[in-house]
């Protein structure tokens, strides 16, 4: 993955996180040391939901 693709992936997740936050949904952007960034949120029943971005060419 190129540096630009990594930047775009982070940007997509950040924008989605802000949009969800503006609608009252609590989310966290998780940036692991090894691996891809994900948005993390909890469902109403306590189920953890992880959202990853995919950048297409």
PDB file of N, H, CA, C and O in Angstrom:
ATOM      1  N   UNK A   1       0.854  -1.167   0.000  1.00  0.00           N
ATOM      2  CA  UNK A   1       0.000   0.000   0.000  1.00  0.00           C
ATOM      3  C   UNK A   1       0.905   1.237   0.000  1.00  0.00           C
ATOM      4  O   UNK A   1       1.882   1.316   0.745  1.00  0.00           O
ATOM      5  N   UNK A   2       0.555   2.184  -0.846  1.00  0.00           N
ATOM      6  H   UNK A   2      -0.239   2.120  -1.451  1.00  0.00           H
ATOM      7  CA  UNK A   2       1.354   3.403  -0.931  1.00  0.00           C
ATOM      8  C   UNK A   2       1.031   4.349   0.222  1.00  0.00           C
ATOM      9  O   UNK A   2       0.024   4.186   0.911  1.00  0.00           O
ATOM     10  N   UNK A   3       1.888   5.324   0.418  1.00  0.00           N
ATOM     11  H   UNK A   3       2.706   5.456  -0.142  1.00  0.00           H
ATOM     12  CA  UNK A   3       1.665   6.307   1.475  1.00  0.00           C
ATOM     13  C   UNK A   3       0.375   7.091   1.225  1.00  0.00           C
ATOM     14  O   UNK A   3      -0.346   7.416   2.168  1.00  0.00           O
ATOM     15  N   UNK A   4       0.086   7.394  -0.035  1.00  0.00           N
ATOM     16  H   UNK A   4       0.672   7.130  -0.801  1.00  0.00           H
ATOM     17  CA  UNK A   4      -1.141   8.116  -0.380  1.00  0.00           C
ATOM     18  C   UNK A   4      -2.382   7.292  -0.035  1.00  0.00           C
ATOM     19  O   UNK A   4      -3.358   7.831   0.486  1.00  0.00           O
ATOM     20  N   UNK A   5      -2.347   6.000  -0.319  1.00  0.00           N
ATOM     21  H   UNK A   5      -1.554   5.563  -0.742  1.00  0.00           H
ATOM     22  CA  UNK A   5      -3.481   5.131   0.000  1.00  0.00           C
ATOM     23  C   UNK A   5      -3.702   5.062   1.512  1.00  0.00           C
ATOM     24  O   UNK A   5      -4.842   5.063   1.977  1.00  0.00           O
ATOM     25  N   UNK A   6      -2.615   5.002   2.273  1.00  0.00           N
ATOM     26  H   UNK A   6      -1.689   5.001   1.895  1.00  0.00           H
ATOM     27  CA  UNK A   6      -2.737   4.988   3.728  1.00  0.00           C
ATOM     28  C   UNK A   6      -3.361   6.289   4.216  1.00  0.00           C
ATOM     29  O   UNK A   6      -4.217   6.272   5.100  1.00  0.00           O
ATOM     30  N   UNK A   7      -2.941   7.418   3.647  1.00  0.00           N
ATOM     31  H   UNK A   7      -2.246   7.432   2.928  1.00  0.00           H
ATOM     32  CA  UNK A   7      -3.485   8.721   4.018  1.00  0.00           C
ATOM     33  C   UNK A   7      -4.979   8.799   3.687  1.00  0.00           C
ATOM     34  O   UNK A   7      -5.770   9.281   4.498  1.00  0.00           O
ATOM     35  N   UNK A   8      -5.364   8.324   2.495  1.00  0.00           N
ATOM     36  H   UNK A   8      -4.722   7.933   1.836  1.00  0.00           H
ATOM     37  CA  UNK A   8      -6.772   8.326   2.092  1.00  0.00           C
ATOM     38  C   UNK A   8      -7.612   7.437   3.004  1.00  0.00           C
ATOM     39  O   UNK A   8      -8.725   7.807   3.376  1.00  0.00           O
ATOM     40  N   UNK A   9      -7.097   6.293   3.360  1.00  0.00           N
ATOM     41  H   UNK A   9      -6.192   5.992   3.058  1.00  0.00           H
ATOM     42  CA  UNK A   9      -7.816   5.368   4.245  1.00  0.00           C
ATOM     43  C   UNK A   9      -8.067   6.029   5.600  1.00  0.00           C
ATOM     44  O   UNK A   9      -9.174   5.954   6.133  1.00  0.00           O
ATOM     45  N   UNK A  10      -7.048   6.672   6.152  1.00  0.00           N
ATOM     46  H   UNK A  10      -6.149   6.733   5.719  1.00  0.00           H
ATOM     47  CA  UNK A  10      -7.186   7.381   7.422  1.00  0.00           C
ATOM     48  C   UNK A  10      -8.196   8.519   7.289  1.00  0.00           C
ATOM     49  O   UNK A  10      -9.028   8.718   8.175  1.00  0.00           O
ATOM     50  N   UNK A  11      -8.127   9.266   6.182  1.00  0.00           N
ATOM     51  H   UNK A  11      -7.452   9.104   5.462  1.00  0.00           H
ATOM     52  CA  UNK A  11      -9.050  10.378   5.945  1.00  0.00           C
ATOM     53  C   UNK A  11     -10.497   9.927   5.862  1.00  0.00           C
ATOM     54  O   UNK A  11     -11.380  10.583   6.414  1.00  0.00           O
ATOM     55  N   UNK A  12     -10.754   8.821   5.185  1.00  0.00           N
ATOM     56  H   UNK A  12     -10.036   8.287   4.737  1.00  0.00           H
ATOM     57  CA  UNK A  12     -12.127   8.293   5.074  1.00  0.00           C
ATOM     58  C   UNK A  12     -12.676   7.932   6.448  1.00  0.00           C
ATOM     59  O   UNK A  12     -13.813   8.268   6.781  1.00  0.00           O
ATOM     60  N   UNK A  13     -11.866   7.251   7.236  1.00  0.00           N
ATOM     61  H   UNK A  13     -10.943   6.978   6.966  1.00  0.00           H
ATOM     62  CA  UNK A  13     -12.321   6.848   8.567  1.00  0.00           C
ATOM     63  C   UNK A  13     -12.553   8.057   9.467  1.00  0.00           C
ATOM     64  O   UNK A  13     -13.509   8.088  10.241  1.00  0.00           O
ATOM     65  N   UNK A  14     -11.680   9.045   9.361  1.00  0.00           N
ATOM     66  H   UNK A  14     -10.903   9.020   8.732  1.00  0.00           H
ATOM     67  CA  UNK A  14     -11.829  10.250  10.183  1.00  0.00           C
ATOM     68  C   UNK A  14     -13.116  10.984   9.842  1.00  0.00           C
ATOM     69  O   UNK A  14     -13.859  11.377  10.741  1.00  0.00           O
ATOM     70  N   UNK A  15     -13.392  11.174   8.552  1.00  0.00           N
ATOM     71  H   UNK A  15     -12.788  10.855   7.821  1.00  0.00           H
ATOM     72  CA  UNK A  15     -14.627  11.860   8.135  1.00  0.00           C
ATOM     73  C   UNK A  15     -15.864  11.077   8.569  1.00  0.00           C
ATOM     74  O   UNK A  15     -16.827  11.668   9.057  1.00  0.00           O
ATOM     75  N   UNK A  16     -15.847   9.765   8.399  1.00  0.00           N
ATOM     76  H   UNK A  16     -15.065   9.285   8.002  1.00  0.00           H
ATOM     77  CA  UNK A  16     -16.982   8.949   8.818  1.00  0.00           C
ATOM     78  C   UNK A  16     -17.176   9.048  10.333  1.00  0.00           C
ATOM     79  O   UNK A  16     -18.303   9.157  10.815  1.00  0.00           O
ATOM     80  N   UNK A  17     -16.068   9.009  11.079  1.00  0.00           N
ATOM     81  H   UNK A  17     -15.152   8.921  10.688  1.00  0.00           H
ATOM     82  CA  UNK A  17     -16.150   9.139  12.525  1.00  0.00           C
ATOM     83  C   UNK A  17     -16.788  10.452  12.950  1.00  0.00           C
ATOM     84  O   UNK A  17     -17.622  10.464  13.855  1.00  0.00           O
ATOM     85  N   UNK A  18     -16.412  11.556  12.315  1.00  0.00           N
ATOM     86  H   UNK A  18     -15.735  11.546  11.579  1.00  0.00           H
ATOM     87  CA  UNK A  18     -16.996  12.858  12.638  1.00  0.00           C
ATOM     88  C   UNK A  18     -18.472  12.901  12.265  1.00  0.00           C
ATOM     89  O   UNK A  18     -19.280  13.459  13.007  1.00  0.00           O
ATOM     90  N   UNK A  19     -18.834  12.320  11.127  1.00  0.00           N
ATOM     91  H   UNK A  19     -18.177  11.866  10.524  1.00  0.00           H
ATOM     92  CA  UNK A  19     -20.242  12.289  10.720  1.00  0.00           C
ATOM     93  C   UNK A  19     -21.088  11.494  11.716  1.00  0.00           C
ATOM     94  O   UNK A  19     -22.179  11.925  12.091  1.00  0.00           O
ATOM     95  N   UNK A  20     -20.591  10.345  12.139  1.00  0.00           N
ATOM     96  H   UNK A  20     -19.705   9.995  11.835  1.00  0.00           H
ATOM     97  CA  UNK A  20     -21.319   9.536  13.117  1.00  0.00           C
ATOM     98  C   UNK A  20     -21.413  10.267  14.457  1.00  0.00           C
ATOM     99  O   UNK A  20     -22.456  10.248  15.110  1.00  0.00           O
ATOM    100  N   UNK A  21     -20.321  10.905  14.856  1.00  0.00           N
ATOM    101  H   UNK A  21     -19.473  10.920  14.325  1.00  0.00           H
ATOM    102  CA  UNK A  21     -20.310  11.670  16.106  1.00  0.00           C
ATOM    103  C   UNK A  21     -21.340  12.801  16.062  1.00  0.00           C
ATOM    104  O   UNK A  21     -22.029  13.053  17.050  1.00  0.00           O
ATOM    105  N   UNK A  22     -21.444  13.476  14.925  1.00  0.00           N
ATOM    106  H   UNK A  22     -20.884  13.272  14.122  1.00  0.00           H
ATOM    107  CA  UNK A  22     -22.410  14.568  14.773  1.00  0.00           C
ATOM    108  C   UNK A  22     -23.847  14.073  14.892  1.00  0.00           C
ATOM    109  O   UNK A  22     -24.753  14.843  15.210  1.00  0.00           O
ATOM    110  N   UNK A  23     -24.050  12.778  14.633  1.00  0.00           N
ATOM    111  H   UNK A  23     -23.314  12.152  14.375  1.00  0.00           H
ATOM    112  CA  UNK A  23     -25.387  12.184  14.739  1.00  0.00           C
ATOM    113  C   UNK A  23     -25.607  11.529  16.102  1.00  0.00           C
ATOM    114  O   UNK A  23     -26.597  10.828  16.309  1.00  0.00           O
ATOM    115  N   UNK A  24     -24.686  11.759  17.016  1.00  0.00           N
ATOM    116  H   UNK A  24     -23.882  12.328  16.848  1.00  0.00           H
ATOM    117  CA  UNK A  24     -24.857  11.265  18.376  1.00  0.00           C
ATOM    118  C   UNK A  24     -24.366   9.850  18.624  1.00  0.00           C
ATOM    119  O   UNK A  24     -24.692   9.254  19.651  1.00  0.00           O
ATOM    120  N   UNK A  25     -23.594   9.306  17.705  1.00  0.00           N
ATOM    121  H   UNK A  25     -23.329   9.790  16.870  1.00  0.00           H
ATOM    122  CA  UNK A  25     -23.078   7.942  17.851  1.00  0.00           C
ATOM    123  C   UNK A  25     -21.641   8.020  18.353  1.00  0.00           C
ATOM    124  O   UNK A  25     -20.803   8.689  17.748  1.00  0.00           O
ATOM    125  N   UNK A  26     -21.360   7.343  19.445  1.00  0.00           N
ATOM    126  H   UNK A  26     -22.040   6.799  19.936  1.00  0.00           H
ATOM    127  CA  UNK A  26     -20.013   7.347  20.019  1.00  0.00           C
ATOM    128  C   UNK A  26     -19.124   6.365  19.259  1.00  0.00           C
ATOM    129  O   UNK A  26     -19.421   5.173  19.174  1.00  0.00           O
ATOM    130  N   UNK A  27     -18.040   6.883  18.714  1.00  0.00           N
ATOM    131  H   UNK A  27     -17.798   7.851  18.783  1.00  0.00           H
ATOM    132  CA  UNK A  27     -17.069   6.056  17.988  1.00  0.00           C
ATOM    133  C   UNK A  27     -15.665   6.421  18.446  1.00  0.00           C
ATOM    134  O   UNK A  27     -15.431   7.510  18.971  1.00  0.00           O
ATOM    135  N   UNK A  28     -14.742   5.502  18.242  1.00  0.00           N
ATOM    136  H   UNK A  28     -14.931   4.617  17.816  1.00  0.00           H
ATOM    137  CA  UNK A  28     -13.327   5.738  18.530  1.00  0.00           C
ATOM    138  C   UNK A  28     -12.525   5.331  17.311  1.00  0.00           C
ATOM    139  O   UNK A  28     -12.790   4.291  16.707  1.00  0.00           O
ATOM    140  N   UNK A  29     -11.547   6.144  16.947  1.00  0.00           N
ATOM    141  H   UNK A  29     -11.332   6.988  17.438  1.00  0.00           H
ATOM    142  CA  UNK A  29     -10.628   5.785  15.874  1.00  0.00           C
ATOM    143  C   UNK A  29      -9.464   5.046  16.515  1.00  0.00           C
ATOM    144  O   UNK A  29      -8.731   5.615  17.324  1.00  0.00           O
ATOM    145  N   UNK A  30      -9.295   3.788  16.158  1.00  0.00           N
ATOM    146  H   UNK A  30      -9.891   3.326  15.501  1.00  0.00           H
ATOM    147  CA  UNK A  30      -8.252   2.939  16.733  1.00  0.00           C
ATOM    148  C   UNK A  30      -7.096   2.867  15.738  1.00  0.00           C
ATOM    149  O   UNK A  30      -7.269   2.466  14.588  1.00  0.00           O
ATOM    150  N   UNK A  31      -5.911   3.265  16.209  1.00  0.00           N
ATOM    151  H   UNK A  31      -5.770   3.591  17.144  1.00  0.00           H
ATOM    152  CA  UNK A  31      -4.707   3.265  15.378  1.00  0.00           C
ATOM    153  C   UNK A  31      -3.708   2.271  15.977  1.00  0.00           C
ATOM    154  O   UNK A  31      -2.847   2.667  16.764  1.00  0.00           O
ATOM    155  N   UNK A  32      -3.810   0.990  15.617  1.00  0.00           N
ATOM    156  H   UNK A  32      -4.509   0.669  14.978  1.00  0.00           H
ATOM    157  CA  UNK A  32      -2.903  -0.001  16.194  1.00  0.00           C
ATOM    158  C   UNK A  32      -1.466   0.182  15.689  1.00  0.00           C
ATOM    159  O   UNK A  32      -1.247   0.705  14.597  1.00  0.00           O
ATOM    160  N   UNK A  33      -0.510  -0.247  16.482  1.00  0.00           N
ATOM    161  H   UNK A  33      -0.689  -0.672  17.369  1.00  0.00           H
ATOM    162  CA  UNK A  33       0.890  -0.158  16.085  1.00  0.00           C
ATOM    163  C   UNK A  33       1.123  -0.996  14.832  1.00  0.00           C
ATOM    164  O   UNK A  33       1.793  -0.556  13.897  1.00  0.00           O
ATOM    165  N   UNK A  34       0.572  -2.191  14.821  1.00  0.00           N
ATOM    166  H   UNK A  34       0.029  -2.548  15.580  1.00  0.00           H
ATOM    167  CA  UNK A  34       0.662  -3.065  13.653  1.00  0.00           C
ATOM    168  C   UNK A  34      -0.752  -3.340  13.164  1.00  0.00           C
ATOM    169  O   UNK A  34      -1.592  -3.814  13.929  1.00  0.00           O
ATOM    170  N   UNK A  35      -1.020  -3.050  11.910  1.00  0.00           N
ATOM    171  H   UNK A  35      -0.338  -2.665  11.288  1.00  0.00           H
ATOM    172  CA  UNK A  35      -2.349  -3.281  11.370  1.00  0.00           C
ATOM    173  C   UNK A  35      -2.968  -1.998  10.853  1.00  0.00           C
ATOM    174  O   UNK A  35      -2.345  -0.937  10.856  1.00  0.00           O
ATOM    175  N   UNK A  36      -4.190  -2.121  10.415  1.00  0.00           N
ATOM    176  H   UNK A  36      -4.696  -2.984  10.412  1.00  0.00           H
ATOM    177  CA  UNK A  36      -4.902  -1.008   9.790  1.00  0.00           C
ATOM    178  C   UNK A  36      -5.765  -0.262  10.794  1.00  0.00           C
ATOM    179  O   UNK A  36      -6.261  -0.854  11.752  1.00  0.00           O
ATOM    180  N   UNK A  37      -5.949   1.049  10.577  1.00  0.00           N
ATOM    181  H   UNK A  37      -5.546   1.531   9.799  1.00  0.00           H
ATOM    182  CA  UNK A  37      -6.841   1.806  11.459  1.00  0.00           C
ATOM    183  C   UNK A  37      -8.290   1.376  11.259  1.00  0.00           C
ATOM    184  O   UNK A  37      -8.683   1.010  10.151  1.00  0.00           O
ATOM    185  N   UNK A  38      -9.077   1.419  12.317  1.00  0.00           N
ATOM    186  H   UNK A  38      -8.757   1.716  13.216  1.00  0.00           H
ATOM    187  CA  UNK A  38     -10.496   1.073  12.255  1.00  0.00           C
ATOM    188  C   UNK A  38     -11.282   2.027  13.142  1.00  0.00           C
ATOM    189  O   UNK A  38     -10.743   2.598  14.090  1.00  0.00           O
ATOM    190  N   UNK A  39     -12.553   2.190  12.826  1.00  0.00           N
ATOM    191  H   UNK A  39     -12.990   1.726  12.056  1.00  0.00           H
ATOM    192  CA  UNK A  39     -13.475   2.870  13.723  1.00  0.00           C
ATOM    193  C   UNK A  39     -14.110   1.804  14.589  1.00  0.00           C
ATOM    194  O   UNK A  39     -14.501   0.745  14.099  1.00  0.00           O
ATOM    195  N   UNK A  40     -14.213   2.081  15.863  1.00  0.00           N
ATOM    196  H   UNK A  40     -13.895   2.942  16.261  1.00  0.00           H
ATOM    197  CA  UNK A  40     -14.791   1.120  16.801  1.00  0.00           C
ATOM    198  C   UNK A  40     -16.028   1.754  17.434  1.00  0.00           C
ATOM    199  O   UNK A  40     -15.990   2.901  17.879  1.00  0.00           O
ATOM    200  N   UNK A  41     -17.111   1.005  17.469  1.00  0.00           N
ATOM    201  H   UNK A  41     -17.142   0.073  17.108  1.00  0.00           H
ATOM    202  CA  UNK A  41     -18.318   1.475  18.140  1.00  0.00           C
ATOM    203  C   UNK A  41     -19.021   0.290  18.768  1.00  0.00           C
ATOM    204  O   UNK A  41     -18.806  -0.855  18.371  1.00  0.00           O
ATOM    205  N   UNK A  42     -19.857   0.568  19.743  1.00  0.00           N
ATOM    206  H   UNK A  42     -20.031   1.499  20.065  1.00  0.00           H
ATOM    207  CA  UNK A  42     -20.616  -0.478  20.411  1.00  0.00           C
ATOM    208  C   UNK A  42     -22.075  -0.400  19.986  1.00  0.00           C
ATOM    209  O   UNK A  42     -22.665   0.679  19.952  1.00  0.00           O
ATOM    210  N   UNK A  43     -22.643  -1.542  19.665  1.00  0.00           N
ATOM    211  H   UNK A  43     -22.164  -2.419  19.693  1.00  0.00           H
ATOM    212  CA  UNK A  43     -24.062  -1.610  19.342  1.00  0.00           C
ATOM    213  C   UNK A  43     -24.898  -1.507  20.602  1.00  0.00           C
ATOM    214  O   UNK A  43     -24.373  -1.554  21.715  1.00  0.00           O
ATOM    215  N   UNK A  44     -26.190  -1.368  20.424  1.00  0.00           N
ATOM    216  H   UNK A  44     -26.617  -1.330  19.520  1.00  0.00           H
ATOM    217  CA  UNK A  44     -27.087  -1.227  21.572  1.00  0.00           C
ATOM    218  C   UNK A  44     -27.041  -2.434  22.491  1.00  0.00           C
ATOM    219  O   UNK A  44     -27.257  -2.303  23.696  1.00  0.00           O
ATOM    220  N   UNK A  45     -26.764  -3.605  21.940  1.00  0.00           N
ATOM    221  H   UNK A  45     -26.589  -3.711  20.961  1.00  0.00           H
ATOM    222  CA  UNK A  45     -26.715  -4.820  22.762  1.00  0.00           C
ATOM    223  C   UNK A  45     -25.305  -5.114  23.276  1.00  0.00           C
ATOM    224  O   UNK A  45     -25.054  -6.190  23.819  1.00  0.00           O
ATOM    225  N   UNK A  46     -24.374  -4.151  23.105  1.00  0.00           N
ATOM    226  H   UNK A  46     -24.577  -3.277  22.664  1.00  0.00           H
ATOM    227  CA  UNK A  46     -23.013  -4.317  23.597  1.00  0.00           C
ATOM    228  C   UNK A  46     -22.062  -4.974  22.617  1.00  0.00           C
ATOM    229  O   UNK A  46     -20.891  -5.182  22.937  1.00  0.00           O
ATOM    230  N   UNK A  47     -22.541  -5.305  21.429  1.00  0.00           N
ATOM    231  H   UNK A  47     -23.492  -5.136  21.168  1.00  0.00           H
ATOM    232  CA  UNK A  47     -21.701  -5.916  20.412  1.00  0.00           C
ATOM    233  C   UNK A  47     -20.720  -4.888  19.864  1.00  0.00           C
ATOM    234  O   UNK A  47     -21.106  -3.772  19.517  1.00  0.00           O
ATOM    235  N   UNK A  48     -19.453  -5.269  19.791  1.00  0.00           N
ATOM    236  H   UNK A  48     -19.138  -6.175  20.073  1.00  0.00           H
ATOM    237  CA  UNK A  48     -18.422  -4.384  19.259  1.00  0.00           C
ATOM    238  C   UNK A  48     -18.451  -4.437  17.730  1.00  0.00           C
ATOM    239  O   UNK A  48     -18.477  -5.516  17.138  1.00  0.00           O
ATOM    240  N   UNK A  49     -18.447  -3.269  17.107  1.00  0.00           N
ATOM    241  H   UNK A  49     -18.426  -2.393  17.588  1.00  0.00           H
ATOM    242  CA  UNK A  49     -18.460  -3.165  15.653  1.00  0.00           C
ATOM    243  C   UNK A  49     -17.201  -2.445  15.220  1.00  0.00           C
ATOM    244  O   UNK A  49     -16.921  -1.346  15.696  1.00  0.00           O
ATOM    245  N   UNK A  50     -16.430  -3.058  14.313  1.00  0.00           N
ATOM    246  H   UNK A  50     -16.658  -3.951  13.926  1.00  0.00           H
ATOM    247  CA  UNK A  50     -15.218  -2.455  13.779  1.00  0.00           C
ATOM    248  C   UNK A  50     -15.456  -2.127  12.306  1.00  0.00           C
ATOM    249  O   UNK A  50     -15.924  -2.970  11.542  1.00  0.00           O
ATOM    250  N   UNK A  51     -15.128  -0.896  11.918  1.00  0.00           N
ATOM    251  H   UNK A  51     -14.748  -0.211  12.539  1.00  0.00           H
ATOM    252  CA  UNK A  51     -15.329  -0.436  10.545  1.00  0.00           C
ATOM    253  C   UNK A  51     -13.973  -0.106   9.962  1.00  0.00           C
ATOM    254  O   UNK A  51     -13.239   0.712  10.515  1.00  0.00           O
ATOM    255  N   UNK A  52     -13.631  -0.741   8.840  1.00  0.00           N
ATOM    256  H   UNK A  52     -14.227  -1.405   8.390  1.00  0.00           H
ATOM    257  CA  UNK A  52     -12.368  -0.493   8.158  1.00  0.00           C
ATOM    258  C   UNK A  52     -12.631   0.170   6.811  1.00  0.00           C
ATOM    259  O   UNK A  52     -13.686  -0.040   6.212  1.00  0.00           O
ATOM    260  N   UNK A  53     -11.696   0.954   6.340  1.00  0.00           N
ATOM    261  H   UNK A  53     -10.839   1.124   6.826  1.00  0.00           H
ATOM    262  CA  UNK A  53     -11.834   1.622   5.036  1.00  0.00           C
ATOM    263  C   UNK A  53     -11.043   0.862   3.989  1.00  0.00           C
ATOM    264  O   UNK A  53      -9.968   0.333   4.270  1.00  0.00           O
ATOM    265  N   UNK A  54     -11.578   0.812   2.795  1.00  0.00           N
ATOM    266  H   UNK A  54     -12.451   1.242   2.567  1.00  0.00           H
ATOM    267  CA  UNK A  54     -10.882   0.205   1.656  1.00  0.00           C
ATOM    268  C   UNK A  54     -10.791   1.276   0.581  1.00  0.00           C
ATOM    269  O   UNK A  54     -11.803   1.855   0.183  1.00  0.00           O
ATOM    270  N   UNK A  55      -9.587   1.535   0.116  1.00  0.00           N
ATOM    271  H   UNK A  55      -8.766   1.065   0.439  1.00  0.00           H
ATOM    272  CA  UNK A  55      -9.361   2.547  -0.911  1.00  0.00           C
ATOM    273  C   UNK A  55      -9.184   1.832  -2.231  1.00  0.00           C
ATOM    274  O   UNK A  55      -8.318   0.968  -2.365  1.00  0.00           O
ATOM    275  N   UNK A  56     -10.005   2.192  -3.212  1.00  0.00           N
ATOM    276  H   UNK A  56     -10.708   2.894  -3.103  1.00  0.00           H
ATOM    277  CA  UNK A  56      -9.895   1.571  -4.531  1.00  0.00           C
ATOM    278  C   UNK A  56      -9.243   2.557  -5.506  1.00  0.00           C
ATOM    279  O   UNK A  56      -9.381   3.773  -5.373  1.00  0.00           O
ATOM    280  N   UNK A  57      -8.554   2.017  -6.453  1.00  0.00           N
ATOM    281  H   UNK A  57      -8.441   1.030  -6.561  1.00  0.00           H
ATOM    282  CA  UNK A  57      -7.824   2.852  -7.429  1.00  0.00           C
ATOM    283  C   UNK A  57      -8.741   3.460  -8.450  1.00  0.00           C
ATOM    284  O   UNK A  57      -8.285   4.184  -9.335  1.00  0.00           O
TER     285      UNK A  57
END
